[in-house]
Amino acid sequence: QLLLTKGDNNHVDDIELYQGLEWLDRRHIVGKVRGFLPYVGYVAIATNDFPQLKYAILGGLGLLALIQRE
């Protein structure tokens, strides 16, 4: 099975990354997708756009760590 990849929401394929190959063989594939978490990246974008949100999340996690009983 020959494969041609297109990742990271690019408009073109990744053939420049193949180092002279036109297609990938199955033996070139290293990993598998095990899950899909849509919109998780929006949290990172929001914390960069709104630093107060980052501190609120960190403070909430710190508070939870302090009041957690074990």
Stockholm file with secondary structure:
# STOCKHOLM 1.0

chainA/1-70         QLLLTKGDNNHVDDIELYQGLEWLDRRHIVGKVRGFLPYVGYVAIATNDFPQLKYAILGGLGLLALIQRE
#=GR chainA/1-70 SS CCBCCCCTTCSSCSGGGGTTCSSBCGGGCCCCCCCCCTTTHHHHHHHHHCHHHHHHHHHHHHHHHHHCCC
#=GC SS_cons        CCBCCCCTTCSSCSGGGGTTCSSBCGGGCCCCCCCCCTTTHHHHHHHHHCHHHHHHHHHHHHHHHHHCCC
//
